[in-house]
Amino acid sequence: MNIQVMRHKHVRTEPDYIYYVGRSEVSRYYGADHCLTALGNPNPLRHEADRKKVVQEYRVWLWGKIQAADPQVLRALQVLQDAYEAHGRLVLVCHCAPLACHADIIKAYLEWRMS
């Protein structure tokens, strides 16, 4: 599957297969339809040493939202799947990439869901 995770500052174009999945909205770069803040990590990273723990907490949070059928999260995940199916590729954008990031969890979920 052609799903990439990229750092926010390195993406300057607005193709239909690029989506921002961080906490705060940066619609000036991606457009409001391409800012899926419902998928942002609610767990703040206070210290770099906590990165692995925060990413794991996001995995638990996302799965809980999926199991609870959270409409915003499910809609955002469907938007990503639809974009991938329409374009054959997908770029998930966040501020922390290429470091371990919650977007890696989203990517893994989508790859599992679409396999």
Secondary structure, DSSP 8 states (H G I E B T S, - for coil): --EEEEEGGG-----TTEEE-SSS--HHHH-GGGB-GGGS-SS---SGGGHHHHHHHHHHHHHHHHHTT-HHHHHHHHHHHHHHHHHS-EEEEESSTTSS-HHHHHHHHHHHHH-
